[in-house]
Amino acid sequence: MSDYGHELRFGSFLTPSVHDPDQVVALAELTETAGLDLVTFQDHPYNAEFLDTWTLLSWVAARTERLRISGNVLSLPLRPPAVLARAAASLDRLSHGRFELGLGAGAFWDGIEGMGARRLTAGQGVAALREAIDLLRGVWDDTVDGPLRLDGEYYPVPGMQRGPKPAHDIDIWLGAYQPKMLALTGQKANGWLPTLEYLRSPDRVTANRLIDEAAVAAGREPREIRRLLNLFKVDVSSRSRGFLQGPVEQWVDQLLPLVLEEGFSTFLIGRDDPRLIQTLGQEIAPALREAVAKERAGGEAGTGPVRTTVALAARHPGLDYDALPASLATRSVEPGDPEYERVRHTYSWHGSPALVIRPQNAAEVVDAVSYARSQKVPLSVRSGGHGISGRSTNDGGVVIDMSRMNRVEVLDRATRRVRLEPGARWGDVAQALAPYGLAMSSGDYGDVGVGGLATTAGVGYLARKHGLTIDHVVAAEIVTADGRLLRVDDEQHPDLFWAVRGAGGNFGVVTALELEAYEVDNVVYAQLVADATDTAQLLRRWGQLVEDAPRELTSFLSLFPGRRGNPPAAQVTLVYAGDDVEAAQSALSPFLEIGPILDQQAQLVPYPAIVVPPGNQHRGQGLKDTRSGLLHHVTPQAADLMEHMIHSGDVMIMQLRSVGGAVNDVARDATAYPHREQNFSVLAATVPDRRPQLDKLWAELYAHLDGLYLSFESDTDPARLLDAWPEPTLGRLRAIKATYDPDNVFNRNFPIPPAGPVD
């Protein structure tokens, strides 16, 4: 038995006293404030002196932001597992992946039986817990089609719908002491959660050995199982000098062997003592982490994820996994890992990468780029993962997933300067900026990530008033192909700064952007649904009204084909950038004449309300075959062709977005996005089996288009490069590419070939 290499965690084990509920919640909040990782609560539903633990867990989850929460341990006989599975997944989703499930087979049977549950023997309790674990994981498993059916003796399930899937893979920790329970821990659990005072040192050695032996017999690696420990008889002010009865230095000396020699990596303090909680978080935990890190640096204990033989067998043969830098060991997801299904796809595209790396800071991005480059496999970079263009996942390569770099900061309210990390979602950005009276136009969907949109263009709901997102970028931090972390702006690497604003994905991994936001509070938001039978006339009227409208008005129009005998429909979104209701009404009213209106609504709302991030799972469920172009005007010829497209039944959606206005105030050579004369962006999308029909229809419209919006185009034909970047823009980009990425490492984002020696 030795150090199992897990990252250290610390937390509290609080009494859910019904007599002072505010105090227990305050202690939970203090647990977070003190920098601890986890708060847990006893679960004794038969005890009228205690709050209901599940209700308390939910309340505390809502009152905290970062803290993991768990029962310690939940009484399975009074928590039916079919219901518990759904409750756990729901709480995990509501808390954004912060719930873990501590379970016990049952104790204090008089109280349990008094509440109507069946009294079980010790052996029956273990058997029931075994069934419950299978049931829980079966409910959470969304990779299996059809209902869950289990022929159990204690928890039979004739046919239960699966789901919801938790926000993260919930750990199941077992409070176990006897051999059968310890064996079950090794066979099926993610963690062992005993109390120190119930186990003498020899008993702990024996228990760990039984868990390890059971794990090996079940084909598991013992290091998969985290060892947690409740500590009750502890005090930092005691002068007795007993075990954990003294100053911080003594705690570190006494806990260190529990980590290095007995494998424990999580310590939970069972004292409702604010001073002790603060001392644990601010003094003991940092000191013990430092001591353990020093010992591990000179030893052989691994600190990366533990993978089973089955998981290792799922590795791709073309990648050297052992060459992954130690800094990324806990940041990587492999095909055999439980989280792989969640990170392999984008919203629109399926993928099967060999490795997904999720860095948490710029230094780790540098390591990730260097590693990926050494592997000679496809490299994709992902921010939010909406990925319509299909370039943020791959098959057999490396994905650098920036979702964990998601901070939003207001650097200076006076100058409206904000700093955004690329993994932030635009809906979250809107929420973070709103208290300052600031906003940033950024598409129409709050789930989209900052990085992809803010390096391509950014056609948003406020575009005609405030311009593209890239027009407000004043600096960027970017990791280039040679592993340098550069700050770029008008003074530092101005050529690269120019390229980042419109073609950023071709030049490196952006790790942060600084932008000048603008003053926005409430906006007038309206939606119309219109009968689009006469599609061409509706489009012409809408297009002309948009061009004639004041700049405060931006509009998007989506066309849907008719289904089941119904005519095609148009959904028109109108956003007036301001809270002048009378002026907004004057600007919006003419749009009621575009065609037969089936539904309408308008309201004055805070800007974040119209870009709320839905938190979608990304499973490649979007329409991945898309075509993109730009129009100067919605001419009769273009309108007729678009009518033919939507009436054909081969196009699932068309969308027109208004640009113009402030977008076109910017000189075409000011950024790498040169399209500063057009007034509309056009997108068409369909399903894969109708791609040939889409291509044929699009070819007819193509003659009326001038340019394309990069993020909406999935065609990889190199000929489209000049649509995205007409000369001299493309030539300038190729020269910059030759300087910063001559080997074309970043070649997934509409790849720009570096200029050659004779170019």
C-alpha positions in Angstrom: 0.0 0.0 0.0 1.3 3.5 -0.9 0.4 6.8 -2.3 -2.2 6.4 -5.0 -1.3 9.8 -6.6 -4.7 11.6 -6.4 -4.9 15.3 -6.2 -5.5 16.4 -2.6 -8.9 17.6 -1.6 -10.1 19.1 1.7 -13.5 19.8 3.1 -16.0 19.8 6.0 -18.4 17.3 7.4 -21.2 19.4 9.0 -24.1 18.6 11.3 -27.4 19.4 9.7 -28.9 20.6 12.9 -32.6 21.7 12.6 -32.1 24.1 15.5 -29.8 26.5 13.7 -30.2 26.0 9.9 -28.6 29.4 9.1 -25.5 28.4 11.0 -25.0 25.1 9.0 -25.5 27.0 5.7 -23.1 29.7 6.9 -20.5 27.1 7.7 -20.9 25.6 4.2 -20.4 29.0 2.7 -17.3 29.5 4.9 -16.0 26.2 3.6 -16.0 27.7 0.1 -14.7 31.0 1.2 -11.8 29.4 3.0 -10.7 27.7 -0.2 -11.8 24.2 0.6 -13.0 21.8 -2.1 -16.0 19.9 -0.6 -18.8 20.1 2.0 -20.6 17.0 3.2 -23.5 16.4 5.6 -24.8 13.5 7.7 -27.9 11.8 6.5 -30.2 10.4 9.2 -33.8 10.9 8.0 -35.2 9.2 11.1 -33.6 11.8 13.3 -36.0 14.7 13.9 -33.2 16.8 15.2 -31.6 17.0 11.7 -32.6 18.9 8.6 -33.4 16.7 5.6 -30.0 16.3 4.0 -31.2 16.3 0.4 -33.0 19.6 0.8 -29.9 21.0 2.6 -27.6 19.8 -0.2 -29.8 21.6 -2.8 -30.0 24.8 -0.7 -26.2 24.9 -0.2 -25.6 24.2 -3.9 -27.6 27.3 -4.7 -25.7 29.4 -2.2 -22.2 28.4 -3.4 -20.4 28.6 -6.7 -17.4 26.3 -6.7 -17.8 23.9 -3.8 -18.5 20.2 -4.4 -21.3 18.8 -2.3 -22.2 15.3 -1.0 -24.0 13.3 1.6 -21.7 11.6 4.1 -23.3 9.1 3.6 -26.8 9.0 2.2 -29.0 6.2 3.7 -29.8 4.0 0.7 -32.7 2.2 2.4 -34.6 5.5 2.7 -33.4 6.9 -0.7 -34.9 4.6 -3.4 -32.2 4.4 -6.1 -34.4 5.0 -9.1 -35.5 8.3 -7.7 -32.1 9.0 -6.2 -30.5 8.6 -9.7 -32.8 11.4 -11.1 -32.4 13.6 -8.1 -28.6 13.3 -8.2 -28.4 14.0 -11.9 -30.7 17.0 -11.6 -28.7 18.5 -8.7 -25.5 17.9 -10.6 -26.9 19.7 -13.6 -28.2 22.5 -11.5 -24.9 22.9 -9.7 -22.9 22.6 -13.0 -21.2 19.4 -12.0 -20.5 19.8 -8.3 -22.4 16.9 -6.8 -20.8 13.6 -5.6 -22.8 10.7 -4.2 -21.7 9.3 -0.8 -23.7 6.1 -0.1 -24.2 3.7 2.8 -25.9 0.3 2.9 -27.8 1.4 6.0 -27.3 1.7 9.7 -29.5 2.4 12.7 -32.1 0.0 11.5 -34.7 0.7 14.2 -35.0 4.2 12.8 -35.0 3.0 9.2 -37.6 0.4 9.9 -39.7 2.9 11.8 -40.0 5.0 8.7 -41.4 2.1 6.8 -38.3 0.7 5.1 -37.5 -3.0 5.1 -35.0 -4.2 7.7 -32.0 -5.9 6.0 -29.3 -8.1 7.3 -25.7 -7.0 6.7 -25.4 -9.3 3.7 -28.7 -8.2 2.3 -27.6 -4.6 2.7 -24.5 -5.2 0.6 -26.5 -7.0 -2.1 -29.0 -4.2 -2.2 -26.3 -1.6 -2.5 -24.7 -3.5 -5.4 -28.0 -3.5 -7.3 -28.4 0.2 -6.5 -25.0 1.1 -8.0 -25.9 -0.7 -11.2 -29.3 1.0 -11.3 -27.8 4.5 -10.7 -25.2 4.2 -13.4 -27.8 2.6 -15.8 -30.1 5.6 -15.4 -27.2 8.0 -16.1 -25.9 6.1 -19.1 -27.2 7.8 -22.3 -25.1 5.8 -24.6 -27.5 2.8 -24.4 -30.7 2.9 -26.4 -34.0 1.9 -24.9 -35.3 1.8 -21.3 -33.4 0.5 -18.3 -34.5 -3.0 -17.2 -33.0 -4.7 -14.2 -34.1 -8.0 -12.7 -33.1 -7.1 -9.1 -34.2 -8.8 -5.9 -34.2 -5.5 -4.0 -34.7 -2.9 -6.7 -36.3 -4.4 -9.7 -36.8 -2.1 -12.7 -39.3 -3.4 -15.3 -38.7 -0.6 -17.7 -37.5 2.9 -16.7 -36.6 5.7 -19.1 -32.9 6.6 -18.8 -31.8 10.1 -17.8 -31.1 12.8 -17.2 -27.4 12.5 -17.7 -25.5 14.3 -15.0 -23.3 17.4 -15.9 -20.2 15.3 -15.0 -19.5 11.7 -14.1 -20.7 11.6 -10.5 -18.4 9.7 -8.2 -20.0 7.1 -5.9 -18.2 6.9 -2.6 -19.1 4.1 -0.1 -18.9 4.3 3.6 -17.5 0.8 4.2 -15.9 -1.1 7.0 -16.7 -4.8 6.7 -15.1 -7.2 4.2 -18.1 -7.5 1.9 -18.6 -3.8 1.7 -14.9 -3.2 1.2 -14.9 -5.7 -1.7 -17.9 -4.0 -3.2 -15.9 -0.7 -3.0 -13.1 -2.2 -5.0 -15.4 -3.8 -7.5 -17.8 -0.9 -8.3 -17.2 2.4 -6.4 -15.1 5.5 -7.2 -14.1 6.1 -3.6 -13.9 4.7 0.0 -15.2 7.0 2.7 -14.6 5.8 6.2 -14.1 7.7 9.5 -10.7 7.7 11.1 -11.9 7.2 14.6 -13.7 3.9 13.6 -10.5 2.4 12.2 -7.2 1.6 13.9 -4.1 1.8 11.7 -3.9 -2.0 11.2 -7.6 -2.0 10.2 -6.9 0.7 7.6 -4.1 -1.4 6.1 -6.3 -4.4 5.9 -9.2 -2.5 4.5 -7.1 -0.9 1.8 -5.7 -4.3 0.9 -9.1 -5.8 0.6 -10.3 -2.9 -1.7 -7.2 -3.3 -3.9 -7.6 -7.1 -4.2 -11.2 -6.8 -5.1 -10.4 -4.1 -7.7 -7.8 -6.2 -9.4 -10.1 -9.2 -9.4 -12.7 -7.0 -11.1 -10.2 -5.9 -13.8 -9.8 -2.5 -12.2 -6.7 -0.5 -11.3 -6.7 0.1 -7.5 -5.6 3.7 -8.2 -9.0 4.3 -9.7 -10.5 4.4 -6.2 -10.1 7.6 -4.2 -9.5 7.2 -0.5 -11.4 9.8 1.6 -11.2 10.1 5.4 -13.5 11.8 7.9 -11.7 13.3 10.9 -13.7 14.1 14.1 -11.3 14.4 17.0 -9.3 17.3 15.7 -8.3 20.7 17.1 -5.7 23.3 16.1 -5.9 25.1 19.5 -5.4 22.0 21.7 -2.2 21.7 23.8 -2.5 18.0 24.3 -0.3 17.3 21.3 -2.3 14.2 20.5 -3.1 13.1 17.0 -4.3 16.2 15.0 -4.5 18.0 18.4 -2.1 20.8 17.9 -0.6 23.4 15.6 -0.6 23.4 11.8 2.9 22.0 11.5 1.9 19.0 13.6 -1.1 18.4 11.3 1.1 18.4 8.3 3.5 16.0 9.8 0.7 13.6 10.9 -1.4 13.8 7.8 1.6 13.3 5.4 2.0 9.5 6.1 -1.8 9.1 5.6 -1.2 10.3 2.1 2.1 8.8 1.2 1.8 5.5 3.0 -1.9 4.8 3.2 -3.2 6.4 0.1 -5.7 8.9 1.5 -6.2 12.0 -0.6 -9.3 13.7 0.7 -9.7 14.9 4.3 -13.1 16.0 5.8 -13.2 17.8 9.1 -16.2 16.7 11.3 -16.3 19.8 13.5 -18.7 22.7 13.2 -15.9 25.1 14.1 -15.5 28.2 11.9 -11.9 28.8 13.0 -10.9 25.2 12.3 -12.5 25.4 8.8 -10.6 28.6 8.0 -7.3 27.2 9.3 -7.8 24.0 7.3 -8.4 26.0 4.1 -5.9 28.8 4.5 -3.0 27.1 6.3 -3.2 23.3 6.6 -4.3 22.4 3.1 -1.7 24.6 1.3 1.1 23.3 3.6 0.1 19.7 3.2 -0.2 20.1 -0.6 3.3 21.6 -0.7 4.7 18.8 1.4 3.1 16.1 -0.7 4.2 17.7 -3.9 7.8 17.8 -2.7 7.7 14.1 -1.7 6.0 13.1 -5.0 8.6 15.0 -7.0 11.2 12.7 -5.7 9.2 9.5 -5.9 7.3 7.5 -8.5 3.6 8.1 -7.6 1.6 9.1 -10.6 -0.7 12.1 -10.4 -2.6 11.7 -13.7 -5.9 10.0 -14.3 -6.0 6.3 -13.6 -7.1 4.2 -16.6 -8.2 0.6 -16.7 -6.9 -1.9 -19.2 -10.1 -1.5 -21.2 -9.6 2.2 -21.3 -6.0 1.9 -22.4 -7.0 -0.5 -25.2 -9.2 2.3 -26.6 -6.1 4.5 -27.3 -5.4 5.4 -30.9 -2.2 3.7 -32.3 -1.0 6.9 -34.0 -0.5 8.9 -30.8 2.3 8.7 -28.2 0.2 9.1 -25.1 3.3 8.6 -22.8 4.9 11.7 -24.3 2.1 13.9 -22.9 3.7 16.6 -20.6 3.0 16.0 -16.9 1.4 19.5 -16.8 -1.4 18.1 -19.0 -1.8 14.7 -17.3 -5.0 15.7 -15.4 -6.2 17.9 -18.3 -6.5 15.2 -20.9 -9.4 13.0 -22.0 -8.8 9.8 -23.9 -11.2 7.6 -25.9 -11.6 5.1 -23.1 -12.3 7.8 -20.4 -15.8 8.3 -19.1 -15.9 11.9 -20.1 -14.9 11.2 -23.7 -18.5 11.1 -25.0 -19.0 14.6 -23.7 -15.9 16.1 -25.3 -15.5 14.3 -28.6 -18.2 16.0 -30.6 -19.2 19.6 -31.3 -22.8 20.7 -31.4 -22.9 20.3 -35.2 -20.2 17.6 -36.0 -19.3 14.1 -34.8 -15.7 13.5 -34.0 -13.4 10.8 -32.7 -10.2 12.5 -31.7 -7.3 10.5 -30.2 -7.0 13.0 -27.3 -8.8 16.0 -26.0 -6.7 18.4 -23.9 -8.4 20.9 -21.7 -5.9 23.5 -20.5 -6.6 25.9 -17.6 -4.0 28.6 -18.3 -1.8 29.9 -21.1 1.3 27.9 -20.0 -0.7 24.7 -20.4 -1.8 25.8 -23.9 1.9 26.2 -24.8 2.5 22.7 -23.6 -0.5 21.4 -25.5 0.6 23.0 -28.8 4.1 21.7 -28.4 2.9 18.2 -27.7 0.3 18.2 -30.5 2.9 19.5 -33.0 5.2 16.7 -32.1 2.6 14.0 -32.8 2.1 14.7 -36.6 -1.7 14.3 -36.3 -4.6 16.7 -37.0 -4.9 19.5 -34.5 -8.2 21.2 -33.8 -8.8 24.1 -31.4 -12.2 24.5 -29.8 -13.7 27.4 -27.8 -17.4 26.9 -27.2 -17.9 23.9 -29.4 -20.8 25.1 -31.5 -18.6 24.4 -34.5 -20.9 24.9 -37.5 -17.9 25.0 -39.8 -16.7 21.6 -38.5 -13.2 22.6 -37.6 -13.2 22.2 -33.9 -13.1 18.4 -33.7 -11.4 15.7 -35.8 -10.8 12.0 -36.2 -7.6 10.5 -34.8 -6.0 13.8 -33.9 -5.6 16.2 -30.9 -8.3 18.7 -29.8 -7.3 21.6 -27.6 -10.5 22.4 -25.8 -10.5 25.9 -24.3 -13.7 25.5 -22.3 -12.0 25.7 -18.9 -10.4 29.0 -19.8 -13.6 31.0 -19.4 -12.9 34.0 -17.2 -14.7 37.3 -17.9 -13.2 40.5 -16.4 -14.0 44.2 -16.5 -10.5 45.7 -16.5 -11.5 49.3 -16.5 -15.1 50.5 -16.5 -14.1 54.1 -17.4 -12.6 52.9 -20.7 -15.0 50.0 -21.0 -12.1 47.6 -21.5 -12.9 44.0 -20.7 -10.8 40.8 -20.9 -12.4 37.6 -22.1 -10.9 34.1 -22.2 -11.8 32.0 -25.3 -13.8 29.3 -23.5 -16.4 31.7 -22.1 -19.8 31.6 -23.7 -21.3 34.8 -25.0 -24.4 34.4 -22.9 -22.2 34.3 -19.8 -20.2 37.3 -21.1 -23.5 39.2 -21.4 -24.4 38.3 -17.8 -21.0 39.4 -16.5 -21.0 42.7 -18.3 -24.6 43.7 -17.6 -24.0 44.9 -14.0 -21.6 47.5 -15.5 -24.1 48.6 -18.1 -21.9 47.1 -20.9 -22.4 44.7 -23.7 -20.8 43.2 -26.8 -22.6 42.2 -29.9 -21.9 38.5 -30.5 -24.1 36.4 -32.7 -27.6 35.3 -31.8 -26.9 32.3 -29.5 -25.5 32.5 -26.0 -24.0 29.0 -26.1 -21.4 30.0 -28.7 -17.8 30.4 -27.4 -15.8 33.6 -27.4 -12.7 32.3 -29.2 -14.1 31.2 -32.5 -16.5 34.1 -33.0 -14.2 36.9 -31.9 -11.4 35.8 -34.2 -13.7 35.4 -37.3 -16.0 38.4 -37.3 -19.0 38.3 -35.0 -22.3 39.3 -36.6 -24.6 39.9 -33.7 -27.9 41.5 -32.6 -26.2 44.9 -32.2 -24.1 44.8 -35.4 -25.7 47.7 -37.3 -25.3 50.0 -34.3 -21.9 48.9 -33.0 -20.2 46.8 -35.7 -18.6 43.4 -35.6 -17.2 41.8 -32.5 -13.7 42.0 -34.0 -14.1 45.7 -34.5 -13.8 46.1 -30.7 -10.8 43.9 -30.1 -7.9 46.0 -28.9 -5.4 43.3 -27.9 -5.0 39.5 -27.9 -2.8 36.9 -26.2 -2.0 34.1 -28.6 0.2 31.0 -28.5 1.9 30.6 -31.9 3.0 27.4 -33.6 6.6 27.7 -32.2 5.3 27.8 -28.6 5.6 31.5 -27.9 2.9 33.3 -25.9 2.6 36.7 -27.5 0.6 39.8 -26.7 -0.5 41.4 -29.9 -2.0 44.9 -30.4 -1.4 48.0 -32.6 2.1 48.3 -31.1 3.2 44.8 -30.5 3.2 42.4 -33.5 0.7 44.6 -35.3 0.7 42.3 -38.4 -0.4 39.3 -36.3 -2.9 41.5 -34.5 -4.4 42.5 -37.9 -4.6 38.8 -38.9 -6.2 37.6 -35.6 -9.2 39.9 -36.3 -10.8 37.9 -39.1 -8.5 34.8 -39.6 -7.3 34.1 -36.1 -7.7 30.3 -36.1 -5.0 30.1 -38.8 -2.3 31.7 -36.6 -2.4 30.1 -33.2 -4.4 29.5 -30.1 -5.9 32.7 -28.7 -5.8 32.5 -24.9 -7.4 35.9 -24.1 -8.9 38.9 -25.9 -9.2 42.5 -24.7 -12.2 44.4 -26.1 -13.8 47.8 -25.7 -17.4 47.1 -24.8 -20.1 49.7 -25.3 -22.8 51.1 -23.2 -26.0 49.0 -23.5 -28.6 48.4 -20.8 -32.1 47.4 -22.1 -33.0 46.7 -25.7 -36.3 46.3 -27.5 -36.6 42.7 -28.7 -39.3 41.6 -31.1 -40.1 38.4 -32.9 -42.5 37.9 -35.8 -43.6 34.7 -37.5 -44.9 35.2 -41.0 -46.4 33.0 -43.7 -43.6 32.8 -46.3 -45.6 31.3 -49.2 -44.6 34.3 -51.3 -41.0 34.0 -50.1 -39.4 36.3 -52.6 -41.7 39.2 -51.9 -41.3 38.8 -48.2 -37.5 38.7 -48.6 -37.4 41.8 -50.8 -39.6 43.8 -48.4 -37.6 42.7 -45.4 -34.3 43.6 -47.0 -35.4 47.0 -48.1 -36.8 47.8 -44.7 -33.6 46.8 -43.0 -31.5 49.0 -45.3 -33.9 51.9 -44.6 -34.1 51.4 -40.9 -32.1 53.4 -38.4 -28.8 51.9 -37.3 -30.2 51.0 -33.9 -32.2 48.2 -35.6 -30.6 44.9 -36.5 -32.6 42.0 -37.9 -32.2 38.3 -38.6 -34.6 36.4 -40.7 -34.9 32.6 -40.7 -36.8 30.6 -43.4 -38.1 27.1 -42.8 -39.7 24.9 -45.5 -43.3 23.9 -45.3 -44.1 20.7 -43.6 -47.3 18.5 -43.5 -49.2 20.7 -45.8 -48.2 24.0 -44.2 -46.6 26.8 -46.1 -43.0 27.9 -45.5 -42.5 30.1 -42.5 -40.3 33.0 -41.7 -39.1 33.9 -38.2 -37.9 37.5 -38.0 -35.9 38.7 -35.0 -35.7 42.5 -34.5 -33.4 44.1 -31.9 -33.4 47.8 -31.3 -30.2 48.8 -29.5 -31.6 51.1 -26.9 -34.5 51.6 -24.5 -36.3 54.4 -26.4 -39.6 52.5 -26.8 -41.2 55.1 -28.9 -38.3 55.3 -31.4 -38.2 51.5 -31.4 -41.8 51.2 -32.1 -41.4 53.5 -35.1 -38.5 51.4 -36.4 -40.2 48.1 -35.8 -43.8 48.8 -37.1 -43.0 48.7 -40.8 -41.9 45.1 -40.5 -45.5 44.1 -39.8 -46.1 44.7 -43.5 -43.6 42.1 -44.9 -46.3 39.4 -45.2 -49.1 37.7 -43.4 -48.1 37.8 -39.7 -49.0 34.7 -37.8 -47.5 35.7 -34.4 -45.8 38.7 -32.9 -44.3 39.9 -29.7 -42.1 42.7 -28.5 -40.7 43.6 -25.1 -38.1 45.8 -23.4 -35.5 43.5 -21.9 -32.0 43.5 -20.6 -29.6 42.5 -23.3 -28.5 39.3 -21.5 -32.1 38.0 -21.7 -31.9 37.5 -25.4 -28.7 35.6 -25.4 -29.2 33.2 -22.5 -26.9 30.2 -22.9 -29.0 27.0 -23.0 -26.2 24.7 -21.9 -26.7 22.2 -24.7 -25.0 18.8 -24.8 -22.8 18.6 -27.8 -23.5 15.4 -29.7 -23.1 16.3 -33.4 -26.9 17.0 -33.6 -26.8 20.2 -35.6 -27.0 20.6 -39.4 -23.4 20.2 -40.5 -23.7 20.9 -44.2 -23.8 24.6 -44.6 -23.1 27.2 -47.2 -22.4 30.8 -46.5 -22.3 34.0 -48.6 -22.7 37.8 -48.5 -25.2 40.0 -50.4 -25.0 43.7 -51.1 -28.8 43.8 -51.4 -31.7 41.4 -51.5 -32.3 41.9 -55.2 -35.3 40.4 -57.0 -33.1 37.8 -58.7 -31.5 36.7 -55.4 -34.9 36.6 -53.7 -36.3 34.4 -56.4 -33.5 32.0 -56.1 -33.8 31.8 -52.3 -37.5 31.2 -52.7 -36.7 28.3 -55.0 -34.3 26.9 -52.4 -36.7 27.0 -49.5 -39.6 25.6 -51.6 -37.4 22.7 -52.9 -37.6 20.8 -49.7 -33.9 20.2 -49.9 -32.8 23.0 -47.7 -33.7 22.7 -44.0 -33.1 26.3 -43.1 -32.0 29.6 -44.6 -31.0 32.6 -42.5 -30.2 36.1 -43.5 -28.5 38.4 -41.0 -28.3 42.2 -41.5 -24.9 43.8 -41.4 -24.1 47.2 -43.0 -24.4 50.2 -40.8 -21.4 50.4 -38.4 -19.9 47.3 -39.9 -19.3 49.1 -43.1 -17.8 52.2 -41.4 -14.6 50.2 -40.9 -12.1 50.3 -43.8 -11.8 47.0 -45.6 -8.1 46.7 -44.9 -8.4 47.6 -41.2 -8.8 44.0 -40.2 -8.5 40.6 -41.9 -12.3 40.7 -42.5 -12.5 42.7 -45.7 -16.3 42.6 -46.4 -17.3 46.1 -45.6 -19.7 47.0 -48.3 -22.3 44.2 -48.1 -25.5 44.5 -46.1 -26.5 40.9 -45.6 -25.0 37.5 -44.6 -26.8 34.4 -46.0 -26.6 30.9 -44.7 -28.3 27.7 -46.0 -28.1 24.3 -44.3 -29.3 20.8 -44.9 -28.9 17.2 -43.9 -26.0 15.0 -45.4 -28.1 13.0 -47.8 -29.3 16.3 -49.5 -25.9 17.9 -49.8 -25.7 17.4 -53.6 -29.1 19.2 -54.0 -27.9 22.0 -51.7 -24.7 22.4 -53.7 -26.7 22.6 -57.0 -29.1 25.2 -55.6 -26.3 27.2 -54.0 -24.4 27.3 -57.3 -27.3 29.2 -58.8 -27.3 31.8 -56.0 -23.5 32.0 -55.9 -23.3 34.4 -58.9 -25.3 37.0 -56.8 -23.0 36.7 -53.7 -19.9 38.6 -52.9 -17.8 36.9 -50.2 -18.6 34.6 -47.3 -18.8 34.5 -43.5 -16.2 32.0 -42.5 -17.8 30.4 -39.5 -20.9 29.3 -41.4 -19.2 27.6 -44.3 -18.4 23.8 -44.2 -17.2 23.5 -47.8 -13.5 22.9 -47.7 -12.8 23.7 -51.4 -9.6 25.8 -51.5 -11.3 27.9 -54.1 -13.4 29.4 -51.4 -10.4 31.1 -49.9 -10.8 34.0 -52.2 -14.4 34.3 -51.2 -13.4 34.6 -47.6 -10.3 36.8 -48.2 -10.3 38.4 -51.7 -7.0 39.9 -52.7 -5.0 41.7 -51.5 -6.2 40.4 -48.1 -5.3 36.7 -48.9 -1.8 37.6 -50.1 -1.2 39.6 -46.9 -2.4 36.8 -44.8 -0.2 34.3 -46.5 2.9 36.4 -45.8 2.0 36.7 -42.1 1.3 32.9 -42.1 4.8 32.3 -43.4 6.2 34.4 -40.5 4.2 32.8 -37.6 3.2 29.4 -38.9 5.4 28.4 -41.9 4.7 24.7 -41.3 1.0 25.2 -41.4 0.4 23.7 -38.0 -2.9 25.5 -37.7 -4.5 24.2 -40.9 -8.0 23.3 -39.9 -9.7 26.7 -40.0 -10.1 27.3 -43.7 -6.4 26.7 -44.1 -4.4 29.6 -45.5 -1.2 28.3 -47.2 2.0 30.1 -46.1 3.6 32.2 -48.8 6.5 30.4 -50.5 9.9 31.8 -51.3 8.8 32.8 -54.8 5.5 34.3 -53.8 
